[in-house]
Structure formats: C-alpha cells, structure tokens
C-alpha cells in the first residue's frame, strides 16, 4: 500500500475578509489593513497566496513535508492578521 501525502486541512480553507478589511499582495509581501491599522508579512516561497475581493487562499507549490507544514502555518498566520 502506497502512502498518499495529505494536504493541510487548515490550509485548504480560504481566509474570509470581513467588511472594511482589505488585503494586497506585492513583491512577496502580504498587507492586511482595516479600521484598526495594518499588518504586513513576507510570504514564504514554498506557498502561493492569491488575494480575491473577499478572500485569501493559500496553496502549496510542491508536496514536500516542509511545504505541507508551511501551507497550514501561512494560512493560520494570515487568518490571525485579518
């Protein structure tokens, strides 16, 4: 039986942006701003972040163990920023 790599369960969920919160991505830096201020974070090169009008999604670039761990971590950190 061949073991199949799992994708992070936390990382699969998109981060919803509430009303009044905006996210922007430029040069590997994610900035989230709202009425209380703004926060910035560098995005690790092993994950890809996509910003839509109402959500932020994180996807892994490969299937290595470290990348899978970073996938969930980056999603959780972005969720905390929001």
CNS distance restraints for C-alpha pairs under 8 A (distance, minus, plus):
assign (resid   5 and name CA) (resid  63 and name CA) 7.23 0.50 0.50
assign (resid   6 and name CA) (resid  68 and name CA) 7.98 0.50 0.50
assign (resid   7 and name CA) (resid  11 and name CA) 7.54 0.50 0.50
assign (resid   7 and name CA) (resid  12 and name CA) 7.40 0.50 0.50
assign (resid   7 and name CA) (resid  68 and name CA) 6.27 0.50 0.50
assign (resid   8 and name CA) (resid  12 and name CA) 6.34 0.50 0.50
assign (resid   8 and name CA) (resid  68 and name CA) 6.12 0.50 0.50
assign (resid   8 and name CA) (resid  69 and name CA) 7.21 0.50 0.50
assign (resid   8 and name CA) (resid  71 and name CA) 6.67 0.50 0.50
assign (resid   8 and name CA) (resid  72 and name CA) 5.57 0.50 0.50
assign (resid   9 and name CA) (resid  13 and name CA) 7.35 0.50 0.50
assign (resid   9 and name CA) (resid  72 and name CA) 7.43 0.50 0.50
assign (resid  10 and name CA) (resid  72 and name CA) 5.38 0.50 0.50
assign (resid  10 and name CA) (resid  75 and name CA) 7.26 0.50 0.50
assign (resid  10 and name CA) (resid  76 and name CA) 7.46 0.50 0.50
assign (resid  11 and name CA) (resid  58 and name CA) 6.53 0.50 0.50
assign (resid  11 and name CA) (resid  59 and name CA) 7.46 0.50 0.50
assign (resid  11 and name CA) (resid  71 and name CA) 5.54 0.50 0.50
assign (resid  11 and name CA) (resid  72 and name CA) 4.15 0.50 0.50
assign (resid  11 and name CA) (resid  73 and name CA) 7.53 0.50 0.50
assign (resid  11 and name CA) (resid  74 and name CA) 7.76 0.50 0.50
assign (resid  11 and name CA) (resid  75 and name CA) 5.40 0.50 0.50
assign (resid  11 and name CA) (resid  76 and name CA) 7.50 0.50 0.50
assign (resid  12 and name CA) (resid  57 and name CA) 7.82 0.50 0.50
assign (resid  12 and name CA) (resid  58 and name CA) 7.29 0.50 0.50
assign (resid  12 and name CA) (resid  59 and name CA) 7.55 0.50 0.50
assign (resid  12 and name CA) (resid  72 and name CA) 7.87 0.50 0.50
assign (resid  13 and name CA) (resid  57 and name CA) 7.35 0.50 0.50
assign (resid  14 and name CA) (resid  55 and name CA) 6.22 0.50 0.50
assign (resid  14 and name CA) (resid  56 and name CA) 5.68 0.50 0.50
assign (resid  14 and name CA) (resid  57 and name CA) 4.73 0.50 0.50
assign (resid  14 and name CA) (resid  58 and name CA) 7.20 0.50 0.50
assign (resid  14 and name CA) (resid  75 and name CA) 7.95 0.50 0.50
assign (resid  15 and name CA) (resid  55 and name CA) 5.37 0.50 0.50
assign (resid  15 and name CA) (resid  56 and name CA) 5.05 0.50 0.50
assign (resid  15 and name CA) (resid  57 and name CA) 6.37 0.50 0.50
assign (resid  15 and name CA) (resid  75 and name CA) 7.39 0.50 0.50
assign (resid  15 and name CA) (resid  78 and name CA) 7.42 0.50 0.50
assign (resid  15 and name CA) (resid  79 and name CA) 5.83 0.50 0.50
assign (resid  16 and name CA) (resid  54 and name CA) 6.05 0.50 0.50
assign (resid  16 and name CA) (resid  55 and name CA) 4.44 0.50 0.50
assign (resid  16 and name CA) (resid  56 and name CA) 6.61 0.50 0.50
assign (resid  17 and name CA) (resid  21 and name CA) 5.94 0.50 0.50
assign (resid  17 and name CA) (resid  22 and name CA) 7.03 0.50 0.50
assign (resid  17 and name CA) (resid  23 and name CA) 7.92 0.50 0.50
assign (resid  17 and name CA) (resid  54 and name CA) 5.07 0.50 0.50
assign (resid  17 and name CA) (resid  55 and name CA) 5.22 0.50 0.50
assign (resid  17 and name CA) (resid  56 and name CA) 7.43 0.50 0.50
assign (resid  17 and name CA) (resid  82 and name CA) 6.89 0.50 0.50
assign (resid  18 and name CA) (resid  54 and name CA) 7.34 0.50 0.50
assign (resid  20 and name CA) (resid  34 and name CA) 5.76 0.50 0.50
assign (resid  20 and name CA) (resid  35 and name CA) 6.89 0.50 0.50
assign (resid  21 and name CA) (resid  32 and name CA) 7.00 0.50 0.50
assign (resid  21 and name CA) (resid  33 and name CA) 5.72 0.50 0.50
assign (resid  21 and name CA) (resid  34 and name CA) 4.46 0.50 0.50
assign (resid  21 and name CA) (resid  35 and name CA) 7.45 0.50 0.50
assign (resid  21 and name CA) (resid  82 and name CA) 7.35 0.50 0.50
assign (resid  22 and name CA) (resid  32 and name CA) 5.71 0.50 0.50
assign (resid  22 and name CA) (resid  33 and name CA) 5.39 0.50 0.50
assign (resid  22 and name CA) (resid  34 and name CA) 6.41 0.50 0.50
assign (resid  22 and name CA) (resid  53 and name CA) 7.99 0.50 0.50
assign (resid  23 and name CA) (resid  30 and name CA) 6.99 0.50 0.50
assign (resid  23 and name CA) (resid  31 and name CA) 5.60 0.50 0.50
assign (resid  23 and name CA) (resid  32 and name CA) 4.37 0.50 0.50
assign (resid  23 and name CA) (resid  33 and name CA) 6.43 0.50 0.50
assign (resid  23 and name CA) (resid  51 and name CA) 6.77 0.50 0.50
assign (resid  23 and name CA) (resid  56 and name CA) 7.86 0.50 0.50
assign (resid  24 and name CA) (resid  30 and name CA) 5.80 0.50 0.50
assign (resid  24 and name CA) (resid  31 and name CA) 5.32 0.50 0.50
assign (resid  24 and name CA) (resid  32 and name CA) 6.59 0.50 0.50
assign (resid  24 and name CA) (resid  51 and name CA) 6.70 0.50 0.50
assign (resid  25 and name CA) (resid  29 and name CA) 5.68 0.50 0.50
assign (resid  25 and name CA) (resid  30 and name CA) 4.57 0.50 0.50
assign (resid  25 and name CA) (resid  31 and name CA) 6.41 0.50 0.50
assign (resid  25 and name CA) (resid  50 and name CA) 7.97 0.50 0.50
assign (resid  25 and name CA) (resid  51 and name CA) 7.00 0.50 0.50
assign (resid  26 and name CA) (resid  30 and name CA) 6.66 0.50 0.50
assign (resid  28 and name CA) (resid  42 and name CA) 5.85 0.50 0.50
assign (resid  28 and name CA) (resid  43 and name CA) 5.36 0.50 0.50
assign (resid  28 and name CA) (resid  44 and name CA) 7.77 0.50 0.50
assign (resid  28 and name CA) (resid  45 and name CA) 7.99 0.50 0.50
assign (resid  29 and name CA) (resid  40 and name CA) 6.67 0.50 0.50
assign (resid  29 and name CA) (resid  41 and name CA) 5.63 0.50 0.50
assign (resid  29 and name CA) (resid  42 and name CA) 4.46 0.50 0.50
assign (resid  29 and name CA) (resid  43 and name CA) 5.84 0.50 0.50
assign (resid  30 and name CA) (resid  40 and name CA) 5.54 0.50 0.50
assign (resid  30 and name CA) (resid  41 and name CA) 5.34 0.50 0.50
assign (resid  30 and name CA) (resid  42 and name CA) 6.27 0.50 0.50
assign (resid  30 and name CA) (resid  43 and name CA) 6.77 0.50 0.50
assign (resid  31 and name CA) (resid  38 and name CA) 6.86 0.50 0.50
assign (resid  31 and name CA) (resid  39 and name CA) 5.66 0.50 0.50
assign (resid  31 and name CA) (resid  40 and name CA) 4.31 0.50 0.50
assign (resid  31 and name CA) (resid  41 and name CA) 6.60 0.50 0.50
assign (resid  32 and name CA) (resid  38 and name CA) 5.50 0.50 0.50
assign (resid  32 and name CA) (resid  39 and name CA) 5.38 0.50 0.50
assign (resid  32 and name CA) (resid  40 and name CA) 6.42 0.50 0.50
assign (resid  32 and name CA) (resid  81 and name CA) 6.71 0.50 0.50
assign (resid  32 and name CA) (resid  82 and name CA) 6.54 0.50 0.50
assign (resid  33 and name CA) (resid  37 and name CA) 5.70 0.50 0.50
assign (resid  33 and name CA) (resid  38 and name CA) 3.96 0.50 0.50
assign (resid  33 and name CA) (resid  39 and name CA) 6.40 0.50 0.50
assign (resid  34 and name CA) (resid  38 and name CA) 6.23 0.50 0.50
assign (resid  39 and name CA) (resid  81 and name CA) 6.52 0.50 0.50
assign (resid  43 and name CA) (resid  47 and name CA) 7.36 0.50 0.50
assign (resid  43 and name CA) (resid  48 and name CA) 7.92 0.50 0.50
assign (resid  43 and name CA) (resid  49 and name CA) 7.66 0.50 0.50
assign (resid  43 and name CA) (resid  74 and name CA) 7.56 0.50 0.50
assign (resid  44 and name CA) (resid  70 and name CA) 7.88 0.50 0.50
assign (resid  44 and name CA) (resid  74 and name CA) 7.93 0.50 0.50
assign (resid  46 and name CA) (resid  60 and name CA) 6.30 0.50 0.50
assign (resid  46 and name CA) (resid  61 and name CA) 5.49 0.50 0.50
assign (resid  46 and name CA) (resid  62 and name CA) 7.27 0.50 0.50
assign (resid  46 and name CA) (resid  67 and name CA) 5.89 0.50 0.50
assign (resid  46 and name CA) (resid  70 and name CA) 7.60 0.50 0.50
assign (resid  47 and name CA) (resid  58 and name CA) 6.68 0.50 0.50
assign (resid  47 and name CA) (resid  59 and name CA) 5.67 0.50 0.50
assign (resid  47 and name CA) (resid  60 and name CA) 4.43 0.50 0.50
assign (resid  47 and name CA) (resid  61 and name CA) 5.32 0.50 0.50
assign (resid  47 and name CA) (resid  67 and name CA) 7.10 0.50 0.50
assign (resid  47 and name CA) (resid  70 and name CA) 7.32 0.50 0.50
assign (resid  47 and name CA) (resid  71 and name CA) 6.22 0.50 0.50
assign (resid  48 and name CA) (resid  58 and name CA) 5.69 0.50 0.50
assign (resid  48 and name CA) (resid  59 and name CA) 5.18 0.50 0.50
assign (resid  48 and name CA) (resid  60 and name CA) 6.13 0.50 0.50
assign (resid  48 and name CA) (resid  61 and name CA) 6.50 0.50 0.50
assign (resid  49 and name CA) (resid  56 and name CA) 7.00 0.50 0.50
assign (resid  49 and name CA) (resid  57 and name CA) 5.74 0.50 0.50
assign (resid  49 and name CA) (resid  58 and name CA) 4.61 0.50 0.50
assign (resid  49 and name CA) (resid  59 and name CA) 6.51 0.50 0.50
assign (resid  50 and name CA) (resid  56 and name CA) 5.74 0.50 0.50
assign (resid  50 and name CA) (resid  57 and name CA) 5.29 0.50 0.50
assign (resid  50 and name CA) (resid  58 and name CA) 6.52 0.50 0.50
assign (resid  51 and name CA) (resid  55 and name CA) 6.29 0.50 0.50
assign (resid  51 and name CA) (resid  56 and name CA) 4.62 0.50 0.50
assign (resid  51 and name CA) (resid  57 and name CA) 6.64 0.50 0.50
assign (resid  52 and name CA) (resid  56 and name CA) 6.05 0.50 0.50
assign (resid  57 and name CA) (resid  75 and name CA) 7.65 0.50 0.50
assign (resid  58 and name CA) (resid  71 and name CA) 6.76 0.50 0.50
assign (resid  58 and name CA) (resid  74 and name CA) 7.45 0.50 0.50
assign (resid  58 and name CA) (resid  75 and name CA) 6.12 0.50 0.50
assign (resid  59 and name CA) (resid  71 and name CA) 6.62 0.50 0.50
assign (resid  60 and name CA) (resid  67 and name CA) 6.31 0.50 0.50
assign (resid  60 and name CA) (resid  68 and name CA) 6.72 0.50 0.50
assign (resid  60 and name CA) (resid  71 and name CA) 5.76 0.50 0.50
assign (resid  61 and name CA) (resid  67 and name CA) 7.50 0.50 0.50
assign (resid  62 and name CA) (resid  67 and name CA) 6.67 0.50 0.50
assign (resid  63 and name CA) (resid  67 and name CA) 6.47 0.50 0.50
assign (resid  63 and name CA) (resid  68 and name CA) 6.53 0.50 0.50
assign (resid  64 and name CA) (resid  68 and name CA) 6.31 0.50 0.50
assign (resid  65 and name CA) (resid  69 and name CA) 6.40 0.50 0.50
assign (resid  66 and name CA) (resid  70 and name CA) 6.19 0.50 0.50
assign (resid  67 and name CA) (resid  71 and name CA) 5.99 0.50 0.50
assign (resid  68 and name CA) (resid  72 and name CA) 6.84 0.50 0.50
assign (resid  69 and name CA) (resid  73 and name CA) 6.31 0.50 0.50
assign (resid  70 and name CA) (resid  74 and name CA) 5.82 0.50 0.50
assign (resid  71 and name CA) (resid  75 and name CA) 6.35 0.50 0.50
assign (resid  72 and name CA) (resid  76 and name CA) 6.15 0.50 0.50
assign (resid  73 and name CA) (resid  77 and name CA) 6.15 0.50 0.50
assign (resid  74 and name CA) (resid  78 and name CA) 6.11 0.50 0.50
assign (resid  75 and name CA) (resid  79 and name CA) 6.13 0.50 0.50
assign (resid  76 and name CA) (resid  80 and name CA) 6.24 0.50 0.50
assign (resid  77 and name CA) (resid  81 and name CA) 6.30 0.50 0.50
assign (resid  78 and name CA) (resid  82 and name CA) 6.42 0.50 0.50
